[in-house]
Amino acid sequence: MNGVQPGMADALSRFTRPVSGTCFWCPPLKNLDIDPSAVGL
């Protein structure tokens, strides 16, 4: 819900209050398959 830099937050923060945290990464997709070229792999 919050970005890496202070002050960055997504719109969900208007409706919720984060009390703990973790990070998740979703790989980019192309034609319903993981596209590693989109991140330079």
N, C-alpha and C positions, 0 to 999 in steps of 0.2 A: 504494500500500500504506500510505501514511501520510496522515494528515489535515493540514489547514492549520495547526491549532494543535498545539504540542508535546504529546506524550503520546497523541495520537490515532493509532490504527493499526487496520487491519482484521485479521480472524482469519488471513489468509494469512501474516502476519508470524510466526506461530508455527512455520511450516514452511519459510520461506525467509528469505534475508538480502539485502536490497536493496543493490546496489553502485553503482547509478546511478539517475537518475530522470527522469521526464517526466510531464506531465499529459495526460490524455485526458478529454473530456467527451462523454457520451452524452445526446442530447436525449431528453426524455420522449416516449413513444408513446401514442397513443390510437387504437384500432381499426387497429393496424398502420401508422399514419401519424404523422409528426412532429406533436406538439401544442405549438406555440409559446405558447399561452395558459397553459400550466402554469408558464412562467417569466416571465410578464408581457409577452409580445410580441404 
